[in-house]
Amino acid sequence: MSCPCFKKINQYTLKSPFLEQIGSDRIDKMTEQATIEKLKKGRVVFNQGENADKFYFVYSESLKIEKSKKGGNMYEVERLYLGYYFGEHAVINNSKRLA
């Protein structure tokens, strides 16, 4: 069953300079295989250095990207809003998470 959010996600990806290199057919396939995951406030999506098996689109509200300093204190690197995506480089390049 198709979800309207996937059409919305696809609209954003087609405008993305990075993801437009993939081509609309692959983007269509990716959004067909996408799942929705509602995250609770404060939940860690992934940690720096982990293997990447998926990337994420912000469908509503916002998301905070944090990194840890020496000593374990966290600091905000960036805040992402509706339409933003993250984690794509690690998935496409089959590399470790950077943040």
Backbone bond lengths (Angstrom), bond angles and torsions (degrees), N, CA, C in turn:
res aa  C-N    CA-C-N  psi(-1)  N-CA   C-N-CA  omega(-1)  CA-C   N-CA-C  phi
1 M - - - 1.453 - - 1.530 108.84 -
2 S 1.293 115.96 134.66 1.461 120.86 -178.27 1.524 110.59 -85.34
3 C 1.298 115.57 139.30 1.463 122.17 179.51 1.528 108.43 -107.87
4 P 1.340 118.70 137.10 1.470 119.94 179.10 1.522 113.19 -57.26
5 C 1.337 117.16 -27.04 1.466 119.58 -179.12 1.522 111.01 -64.59
6 F 1.345 118.77 -30.74 1.452 120.53 179.53 1.515 111.23 -67.79
7 K 1.319 116.97 -35.09 1.474 119.64 175.02 1.521 109.74 -64.81
8 K 1.332 115.45 -39.99 1.467 120.34 178.80 1.525 110.03 -64.05
9 I 1.331 116.60 -45.08 1.462 121.10 178.15 1.513 109.81 -60.07
10 N 1.317 117.08 -44.87 1.457 121.40 -179.30 1.528 110.72 -60.92
11 Q 1.320 117.81 -38.37 1.470 120.64 177.63 1.521 110.32 -59.96
12 Y 1.328 117.75 -41.01 1.460 121.21 179.86 1.517 111.50 -69.58
13 T 1.332 117.62 -41.59 1.455 119.64 -176.91 1.514 111.35 -66.96
14 L 1.320 117.21 -34.49 1.456 119.72 -179.84 1.527 111.38 -67.00
15 K 1.332 117.82 -21.07 1.462 122.03 179.03 1.527 111.62 -92.25
16 S 1.313 117.05 -3.46 1.455 121.63 -175.60 1.519 111.31 -83.89
17 P 1.344 118.62 123.25 1.467 120.62 178.16 1.524 112.53 -58.91
18 F 1.324 116.58 -36.45 1.463 119.87 -178.49 1.526 111.07 -72.85
19 L 1.329 116.91 -49.90 1.460 119.97 -175.01 1.529 113.69 -78.27
20 E 1.324 117.98 -18.61 1.466 118.29 179.12 1.530 111.26 -65.71
21 Q 1.326 116.98 -20.34 1.465 120.89 176.78 1.528 111.44 -66.67
22 I 1.320 116.68 -24.17 1.462 121.73 -179.49 1.525 111.00 -71.18
23 G 1.321 116.99 -34.24 1.453 121.67 -179.57 1.520 111.72 99.39
24 S 1.317 115.78 147.33 1.465 121.12 -173.53 1.526 112.66 -66.28
25 D 1.333 119.43 -31.66 1.466 120.21 178.97 1.531 111.18 -63.51
26 R 1.335 116.25 -44.27 1.471 119.65 178.39 1.520 111.65 -68.18
27 I 1.323 116.30 -36.81 1.464 119.77 177.68 1.520 109.62 -64.42
28 D 1.329 117.60 -42.42 1.467 121.02 176.70 1.520 110.57 -57.68
29 K 1.319 116.95 -45.10 1.466 121.28 -179.67 1.527 110.46 -64.06
30 M 1.327 116.72 -41.79 1.460 120.41 179.57 1.525 110.89 -61.99
31 T 1.326 117.55 -44.08 1.462 119.52 -178.55 1.525 111.34 -70.69
32 E 1.327 117.73 -29.69 1.466 120.27 175.13 1.525 110.64 -64.82
33 Q 1.318 117.14 -32.80 1.458 121.79 -178.02 1.532 112.29 -92.04
34 A 1.309 116.79 -0.77 1.463 121.16 -176.26 1.529 111.20 -71.77
35 T 1.305 114.77 152.90 1.458 121.47 173.69 1.525 108.31 -126.18
36 I 1.311 115.00 156.19 1.459 120.39 178.57 1.525 108.20 -99.78
37 E 1.313 115.41 132.16 1.451 121.35 178.20 1.521 107.61 -128.30
38 K 1.308 116.38 113.80 1.464 120.42 178.64 1.527 107.75 -85.09
39 L 1.311 116.01 124.87 1.456 121.37 -176.81 1.523 110.91 -104.70
40 K 1.313 115.32 138.65 1.461 119.96 175.93 1.523 109.39 -80.91
41 K 1.317 115.86 149.64 1.459 121.44 179.12 1.525 110.24 -54.82
42 G 1.333 116.28 131.80 1.450 122.20 178.07 1.518 114.96 89.32
43 R 1.330 117.72 -5.22 1.468 120.73 -179.19 1.525 110.30 -71.82
44 V 1.313 116.48 138.58 1.462 121.79 175.55 1.522 107.66 -84.09
45 V 1.327 117.35 125.39 1.461 122.18 -179.93 1.520 109.71 -81.00
46 F 1.327 116.64 -47.87 1.456 122.23 172.98 1.515 108.68 -158.96
47 N 1.310 115.70 165.76 1.460 121.75 -179.39 1.523 110.92 -112.87
48 Q 1.315 114.95 151.02 1.456 121.79 176.76 1.526 109.67 -54.31
49 G 1.346 116.61 135.14 1.454 121.87 177.84 1.521 115.08 91.58
50 E 1.333 118.00 -11.02 1.464 120.43 178.68 1.521 110.92 -73.34
51 N 1.322 116.09 157.83 1.458 121.21 172.87 1.527 109.15 -69.38
52 A 1.318 116.22 151.02 1.462 121.37 -177.83 1.525 109.93 -108.85
53 D 1.342 115.38 127.26 1.459 119.19 175.80 1.522 112.46 -124.09
54 K 1.326 117.25 -4.27 1.460 121.11 176.80 1.523 109.27 -161.03
55 F 1.337 114.64 162.02 1.453 118.30 172.46 1.510 108.95 -124.73
56 Y 1.312 116.50 171.36 1.452 121.59 -164.45 1.525 111.93 -127.85
57 F 1.336 114.63 148.17 1.456 123.35 172.14 1.515 107.50 -117.67
58 V 1.316 116.51 139.33 1.459 120.70 175.31 1.521 106.18 -87.57
59 Y 1.326 115.40 113.26 1.460 121.09 -175.71 1.528 111.84 -94.64
60 S 1.314 117.56 -25.16 1.463 120.05 177.25 1.526 109.12 -154.43
61 E 1.293 115.16 161.53 1.460 123.64 179.26 1.524 111.92 55.07
62 S 1.322 118.33 -132.92 1.462 120.45 -177.74 1.529 109.90 -149.06
63 L 1.310 114.04 170.39 1.461 121.00 -177.94 1.520 108.17 -141.69
64 K 1.317 116.68 139.27 1.455 121.93 -178.65 1.530 108.98 -104.04
65 I 1.342 116.39 129.57 1.463 122.50 174.94 1.520 107.27 -98.79
66 E 1.332 115.98 125.24 1.451 120.93 -178.79 1.528 110.25 -126.18
67 K 1.314 115.37 152.79 1.465 122.85 172.36 1.522 106.90 -128.82
68 S 1.320 115.06 160.67 1.470 117.40 178.63 1.526 110.33 -103.37
69 K 1.314 114.49 143.31 1.461 121.78 174.17 1.520 107.69 -88.98
70 K 1.314 115.91 170.84 1.468 119.23 172.08 1.522 107.39 -58.19
71 G 1.284 116.38 137.08 1.460 120.32 -177.03 1.519 112.27 96.50
72 G 1.350 116.79 -8.84 1.453 120.76 174.27 1.512 116.96 91.86
73 N 1.341 118.66 -5.48 1.461 119.56 178.34 1.525 110.30 -69.00
74 M 1.324 116.43 137.73 1.464 122.23 -179.06 1.529 110.06 -93.14
75 Y 1.334 115.63 147.74 1.459 121.13 172.88 1.521 109.02 -138.46
76 E 1.325 115.01 148.03 1.461 120.77 -177.86 1.521 109.92 -78.04
77 V 1.328 115.96 127.09 1.462 122.39 178.40 1.524 109.27 -91.96
78 E 1.319 115.46 -42.19 1.462 120.63 -175.27 1.515 109.04 -162.93
79 R 1.334 115.62 157.01 1.462 121.73 173.11 1.525 106.91 -119.67
80 L 1.327 116.02 130.43 1.459 121.88 -177.64 1.521 109.53 -109.57
81 Y 1.325 115.84 143.51 1.459 121.84 -176.55 1.522 110.41 -122.12
82 L 1.318 115.43 178.37 1.459 122.92 -179.84 1.526 110.87 -44.20
83 G 1.336 115.65 127.25 1.457 121.05 178.91 1.514 114.54 95.64
84 Y 1.332 116.94 -16.14 1.463 119.96 177.88 1.525 108.98 -76.85
85 Y 1.292 116.21 159.59 1.464 121.71 175.40 1.523 107.74 -138.82
86 F 1.338 115.52 160.87 1.459 119.70 -179.07 1.522 109.76 -155.25
87 G 1.316 115.10 157.55 1.453 121.35 177.88 1.515 114.63 88.31
88 E 1.325 116.80 1.75 1.471 120.38 -174.38 1.524 112.91 -70.80
89 H 1.322 117.72 -36.16 1.469 120.04 -177.96 1.529 111.62 -61.50
90 A 1.317 116.31 -44.65 1.463 120.37 -179.16 1.527 111.30 -63.63
91 V 1.331 116.94 -38.85 1.463 120.32 -179.78 1.525 110.31 -68.93
92 I 1.313 117.00 -49.75 1.458 121.14 -176.11 1.526 111.48 -66.99
93 N 1.336 117.01 -36.81 1.470 121.04 -179.03 1.525 113.28 -93.19
94 N 1.341 116.87 1.79 1.453 121.90 -179.68 1.538 110.77 51.86
95 S 1.340 115.08 50.74 1.457 120.58 -177.45 1.526 110.03 -122.75
96 K 1.307 116.63 179.57 1.470 122.93 179.68 1.530 110.14 -79.60
97 R 1.312 115.46 156.24 1.468 121.71 176.42 1.522 109.98 -65.23
98 L 1.347 116.09 138.65 1.458 120.68 -178.26 1.519 112.54 -94.76
99 A 1.317 118.00 -21.88 1.467 120.90 -179.61 1.509 109.75 -135.88
